[in-house]
Amino acid sequence: MDEIIFRTSVAICKVVQEATSYLEIFNYSDPKYNMLEEHPLLPEEFDNFLHQKGAFAPRDLPEGVQLVSGMRLVLQLNAKHPETFAHRYISLPNGQYEDMVQAMRLPFNAIEGTSAVGPLFWAAIDQADDDPHLQIIFRKSDVRKRGLTRGWELVLSHSFRTNITMGFAKGTPSSDMVQHIRDLHACAHQIRHPLLLPLLILSRDLSSDTDQKQRETREWLRSLEHAISMRSMMTDEESKYVRESIVDVDEINRDLVECYARVLWKRPPAYLEVIKAIESAMARFWGRAAGNPAYGGAGGEVDKLHHSFLARLEFYATRLKGMENYAQVTIDRLTNQRSALINIIAQKDSKLALQMAGEQRRVAHMAGRENTSMISLFGAIFLPATYLASIFSMSFFDFKPSDNNSNNNSTSPGGDLSSYVSPHLWIYFAVMLPATLFLVVWWKWWDRRREKCYAQEDADIEEGIERMEAEIMATMRKRTMNKARVWG
C-alpha cells in the first residue's frame, strides 16, 4: 500500500529544478583511509551515485581494513525556486525521485510531508528482515516570506547491517542547511549514530537567538506598558508613544501586534513534541544497536554518544519549558495592555462623541443666533417706521391741503398731486429716524451682551468635556499604577 500511495503522490507533484550535489563520508578501521567528499552531482551521474557504480563504486580496501560507518547524501543546500517547498512540489524529476527513494530505502511517506506545517519529526524501523533500516523524516517548511517558500527537509535511512546512513537533505539559504553540513563535516567520526545530523539541525534551530528574541520582546513590552500607563519615569524610547501628553494609540497598537508575533515565533510546545519524537527514535535505534557488536555495545563509543544526545535533548526540553513559561507571562501581559488600549480607544471615542455633541450644540446655537439677529435687525429698522406710519395715518393727524388749493389743483393739466403732500411730513422723519437709531443702538448693545453669554456657555461645554476626560484618565491611571505596584 505504501508504495502505491507513494507512486501516486509522486505522479501528481510538480517539478522545480535546483542545484544538486552529493556528500560521501566513510570511516574505516584504519583512519588513514577515511574519506569525505562533497561535489556537484551531474544529472547523468545521478543513477551511478544511487547504485554506487562507476566513479562511485566502493573502493578496494587492503586486507584487514573494514568499513566502520558511512553516510551518503543527495544535497540541495541552496534551493531558490519560489515554490520549492510548496505543497506537491519536488525538486528532482519524478523518475529520479522514485529511484532515489527506492535505492536508498528512504521512507515512502516522505512525499506526503510536503503539506506538513510546523516542525515535523517522524521515525520508524521498516519491516525488512534481512536488512532493517531506521527511517527518519525531519522537516520544517510552512513559512513563506516575500512570496518565497522557506524551510528545510531531511530524509534518512540507516542500515543496521552496513552502518551506512543514506538520505536526501534540502534547504533554502535562510535555513542554515549549508552550516548544518559543515557541522557534519566536523563530526564525521560520529556518523555511526543516525540521529547525529537531525540533532545538529535541532541545535541550531533552538539556538540562543530564540531566547534573545523573547528577552527583546519583554523589554519592548515594558516600554509599551510605561506608555499606556503614562508612568512618570519614561525613557526617550518609551516617550515616542506619548506626544503632548496624548498617547499615540495607532503606533502602540502596531507594536502590540508585532510583540504578539514575536512571542509566538517558534513556540516551545511544537519543539517539545519534536524532542519527544527524537527520544522515541533514539530508543528504537538503541534497541536494535545495543546488541550489535558493530556499535560497540554498552560503554562503547556509540553508547557514550547516545547518552550524550539524550542529555542534550533533556537540556533542550528543560530550556523550552522555561521559555514557554516566560512566553506565557509575556502573552498575559500583552493581553492586559491590549485591554487597557481598548479602554483608551473607547475613551477617545467617547471624547470624540462629546466633542461632536458640543460642536452640534454650538452649530445649533449659532444658527438660532443668526436667525434671531437677522430678525431683530430688520425689526429694529422697519418696525419704528411702520409703527409711526400707522399712528400718523390715524384721524388725530390731518395733513390734507385746504379746499381752495384742492379745487385749483384738480383742474390743473396732468393732475399733478405733488401739492397734496403736506408740508408737515418732516414730522414723520423727525420722529421715525431717532426712534430707529435708538432701537438699532439698543439692539447692538443687547446682541453683544448675548454673545458674551453664548461664549461663556461654549467655554462651560469645553470645560465640562475636558473635566470628564481628565477624570476618566485619572481613574485609568490609578488602576494601572495599582497593577504596576503589584507587579513591582
C-alpha positions in Angstrom: 0.0 0.0 0.0 2.8 2.5 0.9 4.4 2.0 -2.5 1.2 2.6 -4.4 0.4 5.8 -2.4 4.0 6.9 -3.0 3.9 6.4 -6.7 0.5 8.2 -7.0 1.8 11.1 -4.9 4.9 11.5 -7.0 3.0 11.4 -10.2 0.9 14.4 -9.3 3.8 16.5 -8.0 5.2 19.4 -10.0 8.9 19.5 -10.5 11.2 22.5 -10.0 14.9 22.5 -10.8 17.5 23.0 -8.0 21.3 22.7 -8.0 22.2 19.2 -6.7 25.4 17.9 -5.1 26.4 14.9 -3.1 28.2 14.1 0.2 30.1 10.9 1.0 31.7 10.2 4.3 33.3 6.8 5.0 35.1 5.8 8.2 37.3 2.7 8.2 39.1 0.7 10.8 42.3 2.3 9.6 41.7 6.1 9.9 44.1 6.9 7.1 41.6 5.5 4.6 38.8 7.7 5.9 37.1 9.7 3.1 34.9 12.9 3.0 33.9 14.2 -0.4 31.3 16.8 -1.4 30.9 17.8 -5.0 28.2 18.8 -7.5 26.2 15.9 -8.9 25.5 16.0 -12.6 22.2 14.6 -13.9 23.9 11.9 -15.9 25.8 10.7 -12.8 22.8 10.6 -10.6 22.0 6.9 -11.2 25.6 5.9 -10.7 25.7 7.7 -7.3 22.5 5.9 -6.2 23.7 2.5 -7.1 27.4 3.1 -6.4 28.5 2.5 -9.9 31.3 3.9 -11.9 33.2 6.7 -10.1 31.1 6.0 -7.0 31.8 2.3 -6.8 33.1 1.1 -3.4 36.9 1.4 -3.1 39.2 -1.6 -2.8 40.5 -2.0 0.7 43.6 -3.7 1.9 43.2 -6.9 3.9 42.2 -6.3 7.4 40.7 -2.8 6.8 36.9 -2.7 7.2 34.2 -0.1 6.8 33.0 1.1 10.2 30.4 3.7 9.3 29.3 5.8 6.3 27.0 8.5 5.1 25.8 9.2 1.6 23.5 12.2 1.0 22.0 13.9 -2.0 22.1 17.6 -1.2 20.3 20.7 -2.4 21.6 23.2 0.0 20.6 26.5 -1.7 17.2 25.8 -3.0 16.0 29.1 -4.6 12.8 28.4 -6.6 9.8 30.3 -5.1 7.7 27.1 -4.9 10.5 24.7 -3.9 8.8 23.9 -0.5 5.2 24.4 -1.7 2.6 21.6 -1.4 3.1 18.9 -4.1 6.3 20.2 -5.4 9.6 18.2 -5.6 13.0 19.4 -6.8 14.0 16.2 -8.7 12.5 14.7 -11.8 9.8 12.3 -10.9 11.8 9.2 -12.1 14.9 10.3 -10.3 12.9 10.9 -7.1 11.4 7.5 -7.2 14.8 5.8 -7.9 16.4 7.7 -5.0 13.7 6.7 -2.5 13.8 3.0 -3.6 17.6 2.7 -3.9 18.4 4.4 -0.6 15.5 2.7 1.2 14.0 6.1 2.2 10.5 6.2 3.7 7.8 6.3 1.1 5.6 8.7 3.2 8.2 11.5 2.9 6.4 12.7 -0.2 3.2 13.2 1.8 5.1 15.6 4.1 5.1 18.4 1.5 1.9 19.6 3.0 3.0 19.4 6.7 3.0 22.6 8.8 5.3 23.3 11.7 8.4 21.2 12.6 7.8 17.6 11.8 9.9 14.6 13.1 9.0 11.0 12.3 11.0 7.8 12.7 10.3 4.1 12.3 12.0 0.8 11.5 11.0 -0.9 8.3 9.9 -4.5 8.3 12.7 -5.9 6.2 14.1 -9.0 7.9 17.4 -9.3 6.0 18.5 -5.7 6.5 16.3 -3.5 8.7 16.6 0.3 8.3 15.8 3.1 10.7 13.9 5.7 8.6 13.7 9.3 9.6 11.8 12.4 8.3 12.6 15.8 9.7 11.4 18.9 8.1 10.0 22.4 8.6 8.7 24.2 5.6 5.5 26.1 6.4 7.0 29.6 6.2 6.5 31.8 3.1 8.1 35.3 3.1 8.1 37.9 0.3 6.5 35.4 -2.0 9.1 32.7 -1.4 8.7 29.4 0.3 11.3 28.7 3.0 12.4 25.8 5.1 14.4 22.6 5.2 13.9 18.9 4.8 15.9 15.8 5.8 15.0 12.3 4.9 17.3 9.5 6.1 17.6 5.7 6.2 20.1 3.9 8.4 21.1 0.3 7.7 21.8 -1.7 10.8 23.7 -4.3 8.7 26.2 -1.9 6.9 26.2 1.0 9.4 25.6 3.4 6.5 23.1 6.2 6.6 21.8 7.4 3.2 19.3 10.2 2.5 18.3 13.5 1.0 18.9 16.9 2.5 17.4 20.2 1.1 17.1 23.7 2.4 16.7 27.3 1.3 19.5 29.8 2.1 17.7 31.1 5.2 17.6 27.5 6.7 21.3 27.3 7.5 21.5 23.9 5.8 24.9 24.8 4.5 26.2 25.3 8.0 24.5 22.1 9.2 26.5 20.1 6.6 29.7 21.9 7.7 29.0 20.9 11.3 28.5 17.3 10.0 32.0 17.5 8.4 33.4 18.4 11.8 31.6 15.4 13.4 32.3 13.0 10.6 33.8 10.4 13.0 30.4 10.2 14.8 28.2 9.4 11.8 27.7 5.9 13.1 24.8 7.3 15.1 22.0 8.1 12.5 20.5 10.9 14.6 23.6 13.0 14.5 22.5 15.2 11.6 18.9 15.7 13.0 20.4 16.8 16.3 22.8 19.2 14.6 19.8 20.8 12.8 17.7 20.9 16.0 20.6 22.5 17.9 20.9 25.4 15.5 17.1 25.8 15.2 17.0 26.1 19.0 20.0 28.4 19.3 20.2 31.2 21.8 18.8 33.6 19.3 15.3 32.3 20.2 15.8 33.1 23.8 17.2 36.5 23.0 14.2 37.4 20.9 12.0 36.6 23.8 14.1 38.9 26.0 13.9 41.7 23.5 10.1 41.2 23.2 9.8 41.5 27.0 11.8 44.8 27.0 9.6 46.1 24.2 6.5 45.1 26.2 7.8 47.0 29.2 8.1 50.2 27.1 4.5 49.7 25.9 3.4 49.3 29.5 5.1 52.5 30.6 3.5 54.4 27.7 0.0 53.1 28.2 0.0 53.6 31.9 1.7 57.1 31.5 4.3 56.3 34.1 6.3 59.3 35.1 9.8 57.8 34.5 9.9 57.0 30.8 13.0 56.7 28.7 13.4 58.5 25.3 12.5 55.3 23.6 9.3 55.0 25.5 8.3 58.6 25.2 7.9 58.2 21.5 4.4 56.8 22.2 3.3 60.0 24.0 3.1 63.4 22.3 1.9 66.4 24.2 0.5 64.1 27.0 -1.6 62.2 24.4 -1.0 58.5 23.9 -0.3 57.6 20.2 -2.8 54.7 20.1 -2.1 53.7 16.5 1.6 53.2 17.0 1.1 51.4 20.3 -1.4 49.1 18.6 1.0 48.3 15.7 3.8 47.5 18.2 1.5 45.3 20.3 0.7 43.2 17.2 4.4 42.9 16.4 5.1 41.8 20.0 2.4 39.1 19.7 4.1 37.9 16.5 7.5 37.7 18.1 6.3 35.9 21.2 4.6 33.3 19.0 7.7 32.7 16.9 9.0 29.2 17.4 6.5 28.2 20.0 8.1 25.8 22.5 5.2 23.2 22.6 5.9 22.3 18.9 9.6 21.7 19.6 8.9 19.8 22.8 6.9 17.3 20.7 9.8 17.1 18.2 12.1 16.3 21.2 9.8 13.6 22.4 9.7 12.1 18.8 13.5 12.2 18.6 13.8 10.5 22.0 11.5 7.8 20.8 13.6 7.3 17.6 16.7 7.0 19.7 15.1 4.3 21.8 14.2 2.4 18.7 17.7 2.8 17.3 19.4 1.7 20.5 17.0 -1.2 20.9 18.4 -2.6 17.7 22.0 -1.4 18.0 22.8 -2.3 21.7 23.1 -6.0 20.8 25.0 -5.4 17.6 28.8 -5.7 18.1 29.4 -3.3 15.2 28.1 -0.4 17.5 30.4 -1.3 20.4 27.8 -2.4 22.9 27.4 -0.8 26.3 30.2 1.5 27.2 31.3 1.8 23.6 31.8 5.0 21.6 28.2 4.9 20.2 26.8 4.2 23.6 28.5 7.2 25.1 27.4 9.3 22.1 23.9 8.1 22.5 23.7 9.1 26.2 25.3 12.4 25.3 22.5 13.0 22.8 19.9 12.1 25.4 21.4 14.5 27.9 21.3 17.3 25.3 17.7 16.6 24.4 16.8 16.7 28.1 18.6 20.1 28.3 16.7 21.4 25.3 13.4 20.2 26.8 14.1 21.9 30.1 15.0 25.2 28.4 11.9 25.0 26.2 9.7 24.6 29.2 11.2 27.6 30.8 10.8 29.6 27.6 7.2 28.5 27.4 6.5 29.8 30.9 8.3 33.0 30.1 6.4 33.5 26.8 3.1 32.8 28.6 3.8 35.6 31.1 4.6 37.9 28.2 1.3 36.9 26.4 -0.7 37.6 29.6 0.9 41.0 30.0 0.3 41.8 26.3 -3.4 40.8 26.8 -3.6 43.1 29.8 -2.1 46.0 27.8 -4.4 45.2 24.9 -7.4 45.6 27.2 -6.1 48.8 28.6 -5.5 50.1 25.0 -9.1 49.1 24.1 -10.3 51.2 27.1 -8.2 54.2 25.9 -9.7 53.9 22.4 -13.2 53.7 23.9 -12.4 56.8 26.0 -11.2 58.6 22.9 -14.3 57.6 21.0 -16.4 58.9 24.0 -14.5 62.2 24.0 -14.9 62.5 20.2 -18.7 61.9 20.7 -18.8 64.6 23.3 -16.9 66.9 21.1 -19.2 66.3 18.2 -22.2 66.8 20.5 -20.7 70.1 21.7 -20.0 71.2 18.1 -23.5 70.3 17.1 -24.9 72.2 20.0 -22.7 75.2 19.1 -23.8 75.0 15.5 -27.5 74.9 16.5 -27.0 77.8 18.8 -25.2 79.7 16.1 -28.0 79.1 13.6 -30.5 80.2 16.1 -28.5 83.3 16.9 -28.1 84.2 13.3 -31.8 83.9 12.7 -32.6 85.9 15.8 -30.1 88.5 15.0 -31.4 88.9 11.4 -35.0 89.2 12.5 -34.1 91.6 15.3 -32.0 93.8 12.9 -34.8 94.0 10.3 -37.3 94.6 13.0 -35.3 97.4 14.5 -35.0 99.1 11.1 -38.6 98.7 9.8 -40.7 98.5 13.0 -40.4 102.2 14.0 -41.3 103.4 10.5 -44.2 101.0 10.3 -45.4 101.8 13.7 -45.2 105.6 13.2 -46.8 105.4 9.8 -49.8 103.6 11.4 -50.0 106.3 14.1 -49.8 109.3 11.6 -52.5 107.7 9.4 -55.0 108.0 12.2 -57.7 110.7 12.3 -55.8 112.5 15.0 -53.5 114.0 12.4 -54.7 115.9 9.3 -52.2 116.6 6.6 -54.7 117.3 3.8 -54.5 120.6 1.9 -57.1 123.4 2.0 -60.3 123.3 -0.2 -59.1 126.2 -2.4 -55.8 124.5 -3.2 -57.7 121.3 -3.8 -60.1 122.9 -6.3 -57.4 124.8 -8.2 -55.2 121.8 -8.5 -58.0 119.5 -9.6 -58.3 121.4 -12.8 -54.6 121.6 -13.5 -53.5 119.8 -16.5 -51.7 116.5 -15.9 -53.3 116.0 -12.5 -50.1 116.9 -10.5 -50.6 115.5 -7.0 -47.4 117.0 -5.5 -49.4 119.8 -3.9 -51.2 117.2 -1.8 -48.1 116.3 0.1 -48.3 118.0 3.5 -45.6 120.4 4.4 -45.6 118.8 7.9 -44.2 115.5 6.5 -40.9 116.3 8.2 -42.5 115.5 11.5 -42.7 111.8 10.5 -39.0 111.6 9.7 -38.0 113.7 12.7 -39.7 111.2 14.9 -39.0 107.9 13.0 -35.3 108.3 12.4 -34.3 108.9 16.1 -36.6 106.1 17.2 -35.0 103.7 14.6 -31.5 104.8 15.6 -32.2 104.3 19.3 -33.6 100.8 18.6 -30.6 99.8 16.5 -28.1 101.0 19.1 -30.0 99.2 21.8 -30.2 96.0 19.8 -26.4 96.2 19.1 -25.7 96.5 22.9 -28.1 93.7 23.7 -26.6 91.4 21.0 -23.1 91.9 22.3 -24.2 91.1 25.8 -25.9 88.0 24.5 -22.7 86.9 22.6 -20.8 87.1 25.8 -23.4 84.7 27.4 -23.1 82.3 24.4 -19.2 82.4 24.7 -19.5 81.6 28.4 -21.8 78.7 27.5 -19.4 77.3 24.9 -16.5 77.6 27.4 -18.5 75.7 30.0 -19.2 72.9 27.5 -15.5 72.7 26.7 -14.5 72.7 30.3 -17.0 70.0 31.1 -15.6 67.8 28.3 -12.1 68.3 29.4 -13.0 67.7 33.1 -14.8 64.5 32.2 -11.8 63.3 30.1 -9.4 64.2 33.0 -11.5 62.2 35.5 -11.6 59.2 33.2 -7.8 59.2 32.5 -7.1 59.8 36.2 -9.2 56.7 37.1 -7.5 54.6 34.4 -4.0 55.7 35.6 -4.9 54.9 39.2 -5.9 51.4 38.3 -2.9 50.9 36.0 -0.5 52.2 38.6 -2.0 49.9 41.2 -1.3 47.0 38.9 2.2 48.3 38.3 2.8 48.4 42.1 1.6 44.8 42.3 4.0 43.8 39.5 6.8 45.6 41.3 
